[in-house]
Amino acid sequence: MDADPPPAGRRLAILTLGALGVVYGDIGTSPLYALKECFSTLYGLTPTPGNVYGVLSLIIWAILFVVAVKYIVFILRADNQGQGGILALLALVLQREHRATGRRRRAALVMLGLFGAALLYGDGIITPPVSVFGAMEGLIVAAPALEHYVVPITFVILFVLFLAQRFGTAGLGAVFGPVVLVWFATIGVLGAFEVVASPDILRAFNPWYGVQFFLEH
């Protein structure tokens, strides 16, 4: 069966918006609570300029490598007739294996595929609670009296989120795509104001700060 033609025009815009909500929403929220946890009392890091530049440099370059190198250069090019994911790639590998190939080799490939799928499911279970809880903790900054309601509200949001997953990825993308787009636009504008106020923070783009921080800690 021939692969579907590459999307274009309006269909490409809809798919892009859906992918923004399903895939890249987590990438846009993870650095926020990651930075917060780095300077929590649990790890003992003091928010000195060197530590702040080092942590931010590690986050920036990690995101650049994951998104620009891993996703765009490798992951988006690895597909099985337009279908991605570990199981689709496993099916492609098995299709290209000759029938004369030993059972041990095929069993090893299947086990690798199942291992990758297990990691995917584990990430799918862990990431939403961490992301939602990290976002809800922001309420404490604006209204400390709501601290006792953070966990119950997080539970309700996660319950509704997982309940809505039965409608499929396309349905979730249609809902979360516009939300994440507004979210990115908001933090982009707010971040731009802060960068103008403190342009020295752009030093975090220097990878040496990340390397130095890594070596010292």
Secondary structure by P-SEA (a helix, b strand, c coil): ccccccccaaaaaaaaaaaaaccccccccaaaaaaaaaacccccccccaaaaaaaaaaaaaaaaaacccccccccccccccccccaaaaaaaaaaaccccccaaaaaaaaaaaaaaaaaaaaaaacaaaaaaaaaaacccccccccccaaaaaaaaaaaaaaaaccccaaaaaaaaaaaaaaaaaaaaaaaaaaaaacccccccccaaaaaaaaaac
